[in-house]
């Protein structure tokens, strides 16, 4: 299962490689601060994760979304409204993903 967390536990910048999800892999999104979540591809995960305002704390967890069974890209954008910080996650969906540093 893949997890996206806002704010991210590791800083995100333009040098970070895209996050990879394998076909059918489950997605979980955790909001630890209040903000506005959006994305640019309605077919990347099924069902389509909701966009809009999420109010935290306490943390809000949404789950039950599964990566599409086709090669697609999506960008998740989260605006931390309390701190004025925008986070972007580039995500690739592929048949399989390369091992991460934690599993290599």
C-alpha positions as CSV (number, residue, x, y, z in Angstrom):
1,X,0.0,0.0,0.0
2,X,1.2,3.5,-0.8
3,X,0.8,6.4,1.5
4,X,0.9,10.1,0.7
5,X,1.1,12.4,3.8
6,X,0.6,16.2,4.2
7,X,2.8,17.8,5.3
8,X,5.3,15.2,4.0
9,X,7.6,13.5,6.4
10,X,10.5,14.1,3.9
11,X,10.7,17.5,2.2
12,X,9.4,17.5,-1.4
13,X,11.0,19.6,-4.1
14,X,11.5,19.5,-7.9
15,X,14.4,17.1,-7.6
16,X,12.4,14.3,-5.9
17,X,11.7,11.4,-8.3
18,X,8.0,10.6,-9.0
19,X,6.3,8.3,-6.5
20,X,5.5,5.0,-8.2
21,X,2.4,2.9,-7.7
22,X,1.9,-0.5,-9.2
23,X,-1.3,-1.4,-11.0
24,X,-4.0,-2.0,-8.5
25,X,-1.9,-0.8,-5.5
26,X,-4.0,0.8,-2.8
27,X,-3.5,4.5,-2.0
28,X,-3.9,6.1,1.4
29,X,-3.8,9.9,1.9
30,X,-3.2,11.4,5.4
31,X,-3.8,15.1,6.2
32,X,-2.1,16.3,9.4
33,X,-2.8,20.0,8.7
34,X,-5.8,21.7,7.2
35,X,-5.7,22.6,3.5
36,X,-7.0,22.2,0.0
37,X,-6.2,19.0,-2.0
38,X,-6.5,18.6,-5.7
39,X,-5.1,16.5,-8.6
40,X,-4.9,16.7,-12.3
41,X,-6.0,13.2,-13.5
42,X,-9.5,11.8,-12.6
43,X,-8.7,8.3,-14.0
44,X,-5.4,7.6,-12.2
45,X,-7.0,6.0,-9.1
46,X,-10.3,4.2,-8.8
47,X,-12.5,5.5,-7.3
48,X,-11.4,9.1,-8.0
49,X,-10.0,10.6,-4.7
50,X,-12.0,13.6,-3.7
51,X,-10.7,17.2,-4.0
52,X,-11.5,20.0,-1.7
53,X,-10.9,21.2,1.9
54,X,-9.7,18.9,4.6
55,X,-9.8,20.1,8.2
56,X,-7.2,18.8,10.6
57,X,-6.1,18.2,13.3
58,X,-6.9,15.6,14.3
59,X,-5.4,13.8,11.3
60,X,-7.8,12.9,8.5
61,X,-7.1,9.7,6.6
62,X,-8.8,8.8,3.3
63,X,-8.3,5.4,1.7
64,X,-9.8,2.8,-0.5
65,X,-8.4,4.1,-3.8
66,X,-6.6,1.8,-6.2
67,X,-4.1,2.6,-9.0
68,X,-5.5,2.2,-12.5
69,X,-4.3,-0.7,-14.6
70,X,-2.7,1.5,-17.2
71,X,0.4,3.7,-17.4
72,X,-0.7,7.1,-16.2
73,X,0.8,10.1,-14.4
74,X,-1.0,12.3,-11.9
75,X,0.1,15.3,-9.8
76,X,-1.4,15.7,-6.3
77,X,-1.3,19.3,-5.0
78,X,-2.0,20.2,-1.4
79,X,-2.2,23.8,-0.2
80,X,-1.5,24.0,3.6
81,X,-3.8,27.0,4.2
82,X,-2.5,27.6,7.8
83,X,1.1,28.0,6.7
84,X,0.8,29.1,3.0
85,X,2.9,26.2,1.7
86,X,2.0,24.2,-1.4
87,X,3.2,20.6,-1.8
88,X,3.2,18.7,-5.1
89,X,3.6,15.0,-5.6
90,X,4.3,13.6,-9.0
91,X,3.0,10.1,-9.2
92,X,3.5,7.4,-11.9
93,X,1.4,4.3,-12.2
94,X,3.2,1.4,-13.9
95,X,2.9,-2.4,-14.1
96,X,5.7,-2.7,-11.5
97,X,7.8,-0.2,-9.6
98,X,11.5,-0.2,-9.0
99,X,12.6,-1.2,-5.4
100,X,12.8,1.7,-3.0
101,X,15.9,2.4,-0.9
102,X,14.1,0.8,2.0
103,X,13.5,-2.4,0.2
104,X,16.6,-2.7,-2.0
